């Protein structure tokens, strides 16, 4: 019997989310929700009391909003900077809001019409979500020893601005406040982290560059790719692009199918954030992964039956977010350690690609064009490539003696 009640409750929540998201809360009736859920209206009232009670359940329990705390705990334990942590969270929340624009507008526009107890409950829900975010940010800030705003204030302001961004985007056209979502996110992070300790937060970090390049050894790269292959075509294609094209997680999640240029002589990806093209390499760390027309990425796309434009989708069939990509990396690298004894960080895939390109003979100026980074930012990669080439030469000489 309890399983049946849970099933009925979930059907009502799913039906309400679908109708709220497509036609708004005010235009949706309890009868419509009950009919879509295939239950009678009395059952809806027994579970939720009224439409506003159901709305609160949608916000706190639906797949779009639930498990926020757990997902943030996982993200907080991942290696990386507070800049990347903030960007992952903000990008993920905006994508969630963009899935349900009518619901967001209804909640914002109609909240004053709700009974007092429902508005209090809604306020408690927002406060709890803010606590999750504050705990997440506090963990990352403490780990990075960064001097910035207190985590509670940072979380409150961040969530308020994200909601404000969503409302403006959903209600207006052709404004000139920002060019696109990426520009908004960059400005948002500049605002919050502008007072950060410059020693702990260099500008180069935004392009996943560091003073010390920590590229991954070939055997570890191939092991990650093998693990991905066993998990499925999507994960295999994700790791293939990470190691074969030298893109950042932010660039990968924004790729669309039309951004590919493929023929028997080349496989290119068009990057839209900082407009440029990159080649998808057949050879990764001395091993070949298919051809230009048949490789992990083309096989993943060939297997799909959907009409989504995004190059990569999550398990729910919607465009994958940066935080989800980080979680996939964490699962694929679980239990693995770098030569330094640390868990592999996703940023190291891009670092590994840069070093490999330089070792193959690419000029620093050409790598600057492909990555969009300055020559100064690429100097650590040039030093690391020279170091590895010197080691290879030493090994060759030893084999000759």
N, C-alpha and C positions, 0 to 999 in steps of 0.2 A: 504493500500500500504506500509506504513512504516513497518508493521509487516512482510510483505513478504520480504522486503529488509533485515531486521534483520535476518530472517530465512535463506536467501541466504548467507549472510555474515557469519553466524555462521556455516553453512554447509561447507563453504570454509575453515574456520579456523579449524574445526574438521578434514576435509579431509587432510589438509596440515600437521597438527600435527601427524596424523596417518602415513602418508608417510614419513615425516621428521624423525620420531622416528624409523621407520623400515629400511629405506634405505639411510638416510642422506639427507641434503639439496642439495648438488651438483648433486646427482643421481636422484633427483625428478624433473620432468618437470611440468610446469604450465598446460600442457594438461592433465597429469595424475591427477593432483589435481582437475581440472575442471570436468573430467570424474567421479571421485569418488564422487564429490559433486553433480553430475548430473546437471551441468550448462555448458554453453559454455565458452570458454576461454576468450572471450571479456568481459564477466561479471566479471571475476577475475581481469582483468586489470582495469576495471572501478572502482572496489572497492579498490584495493590495489596498482595499478600502475605497480608493477612487483613482482617477486618472493621474493625479499628481503623485500619489503613492507609488503607482506603477512607474512613473517617470524617474523617481528616486531610485527604484530598483534597477531600471535600465542603466542609469548613470553608474551605479556602484557594482552591478553584477554582469553586465553584458560583456561580450568578448572584446569590444572596443576599449572598455575602461577597466576591466578587472585585472587582478594580479599585478597592479602597478608596483606595490611594495616589493614583491619578490623579484620582479624584473629589474628594479633599481638596485637591489642588493647584489644581484649577479653582476650588473654593470660596474658597481662600485669596486668590486674585487678584481676587475680587469686592469692590467697594466696600461699606463697611458697618462696623459696630462689632464689637469682640470679643464683646460680649454677643450680637449676632445670629449671629455665626460659631459661638459655642459652642452656642447654641440650635438652629441648623440641624443641627449635627453630632449633638447629643444626641437630637433628635427623629427624625432619620433612622435612627440606630442602634437606637432603641427600636422603630421601625416594622419594621426588619429582624428583630429578635429576636421580635417579636410574630407574624411570619409562620411561625415554626418553634418553637413553645413546647415540643413534645415533644423536639425535638432539643436545645434548651438544657438542659432538665431531665436528659436522658440524659447529656449531656457533664458536667454538674456532679455528678450523682449517681453515675455509674459510672466516673469517671476513675480512681479508685484501683484498679479491676480491670484497667486497661490495662497491658500490658507496659511496662517502664521506658523502652525506646526510643521508644514511642509517646507516653508522657507528656512525655519530653524534647522530642519534635517538636511536641507541642501547646503546650508552654511557649514554644518558639521562635516558633511562629506568633503567639501572643498578644503576645510581645515585639516582633515585627516590626510588627504592627498598631498597637501603642502608639507605635512610632517614627514611623509615618506621621502619627498624630494629633499627636504632639509637634512635628513639623516644621510641620504645618498651623497649630497654635496659635502657634508661635514667629513665623511669618511675619505673622500677624494682630496679635500683641502688639507686634512691632517696628514695624509700620506705624502702629499707633495710639499708639505710645509710652506704653503703659499699664504701670503698676507693679502687678504681681500675682504670683502664684506662678510659679516657673520652669516653662517649658513641659513638661518631662519629668514633673515632679511633678503638674502640672495634668492631663496626659493619663492618667497612671496612676490617680490618684484618680477622675477622671471615668469612665474605663472600668469601674473596679471598682464604682462606685456604680450605673452603668447596668445592669450585669449583676446586681447585688444587687436592684435594683428589679424587673427582669424575673423573677427567681426568686421573689420575694415575691408578685408579681402572679399568677404561674402556679401557685403552691402554696397560696394562702390566699384566703379570702373574707371580706368584711365587716370587714376591718381598718380602723382609723381613723388610719393613719399619714399619709395624704394623701387629699384628696377625689377627685382624678383625675390623669391624667398631666400636664396643664398645670400644676397646682399643684406637683407634684413637680419639674417642670423649673424653674419659677420659684424654688422653694426651693433647688434645686441651684445655679442661677446666682447667687443671692444669696450662697450659701456661698462659691463660688469667687471672686466678684468684689467681695465686701464690702470688701476692702482696696484696691480699685482707686482710682487717682487720681480724686477727684470732679470735677476740671476736665475730664478726658477722658472721664468716664463719668457723665453726668447721668442722674437718674431719668427725665427726659422722653424719653431715647433709647429706652426700652423701648416707648413708644408711637409710635415713628418720628417724634418731634417734635424739632426743633432750634431753637437761638436764631436761626439764619438759615434761612428757608424757601427751598428751591430748587425751585419748581414748574417744570414743563416747558412750553414754548410749544406752541400749538395745532398748528402744522405738524409738530412732532416727535411729538406724541401720535398724530396721524392716520397718520403714516408707520409707527409701531410697530404700530398696529392693522391697517394694510394688509399689512405683512409677516406678521403673525400669520394673517390671513385666507388668505394664499397657502400657509402651512404646513399648514393644516387646521382643522377645526371646533373641536377641543379647545383649541389655542393661541389661536384667535380668541376663544373664550368666556372663557379665562383673562384675556386682556388687557382684554376688555370689562368683566369684573367688577372688575379692578384700577382701571380708570379711571372706571367707571360707578357703582360702589358705595362706593368709598373704604375698602376693607378691607385689612388687613395680610396678608402671606403666611401667617402663622400662622392667621388667621381663615379664609382661603380654603381651606386644605388640610383644615380640620375641617368644612367644609360638607357636608351630605348632601342627597339629593333631597327629603326630607320637610321641609327647612328653607325651601322655597319657598312663597310665597303669590302666586298668579297669577290675574288675571282681566283683562277688557278695560280696567279703570281703574287697575290697579296691578301692579307686580312687586316683591315684597318678599323679603328674605332674613332668616331668623332666625339671630342670632348667639348661640351657646350659652356661649362662654367668659365674657363679661360680658354677661348676658342683655339683648338689645335687638334692634330690627328696623331694617333700613336699606332704602332704596328703590334699585332698580336703574334708573338714569336712561336714558331713551331718547336724550337729547341729551347729547353729550360735546364740549365745547369748540366749540360752535356747529354741530355736525354731528349729524344724526339717525342712529341705528343701530337700525333696525327699529321694532317696537312692543312693547307690554308682553307680548303673547302670542307674537310672532314676532321673535326677536332672536338674536344669536350664541349666547347661553346656551341658550335653548329649542331652537335648531336642533341644538346639540351633544347635548343630552339625547335629542332625538328620533332621532338617528342611532345611538344605542347599542343593542346587542342583549343586553347583560349584565344581571345582576340585582344588581349591586353597589349599595350604598346611597350610597357616596361620590359627591359631585357631580363631582369631577375624578379621573381615573385617569391613570396613566402609560402608557408604551408597552407595558408588560408586563401591563396590565389590572388593576393593583392601585392602591389610593389613592395619589395623588401626595404626595410629601413636600415639606417646605419647601425642602430643598436642591435637589430636582429642579425646583421652581418657579423658584428662583434661576438654575439652569442654563438653563431655557427663556428667561428674561428676558435672560440674557447672550447667547444665540444670536440672539434677536430684535433686540437693540440693537447687535449687533456692527458696529463701524465708525461708529456714530453719536456725535455729541458735543453736549453742552448748550451754551447761549450762553456758559457759563463755560469751555468747552473741555474738559469732563470727560465720561467715559462716563456715560450715564444710570444712576442707581441705582434699584432696584425700589421703594425707599421713597419716591421722588419721585412715583410714581403716586398714592399716598395723599395726599401734600402738594398735588399738583395738584388733586385732587378737592376738598379742603378749601377751597383758595383760590377755586376756581370756584363752590362753593356760597355762599360769602360775597359774591362779586361779583354773584351772581344775587339777592342780597337776604336770604339766610338770616341770622337773628339768631345772635349768638355763643352764647347760651344754648341755642338749638335745635341748633346744631352740636355742642355739648357732649353733648347727649342722644344724638345719632346716633353720635358717635365713642366716647363713654365717657371722654373726656378732660376735665380740669378747665379752667375759664376761663383760669387762668394759663398752662397749656400751650398754649392756643389763641391767646394774645395775639400771638405772631409771625405767625400766619396772618392775623389781623385787620389788622396793620400792612402785610403784603404785599398784601392785597386792596385796602386804601386806596391804596397806591402804584400799583397797576395801574389802579384807577379814575381816579386823577389823571392818569395817562398817557393814558388813553382820552379824558378830557375835553380835554386839551391838543391831541390829534389832531383832535377834533371842532371845536374852536375854530379850529384852523389851516385846516381845510377850508372853514369859513365865511368866512374873510377873503380 
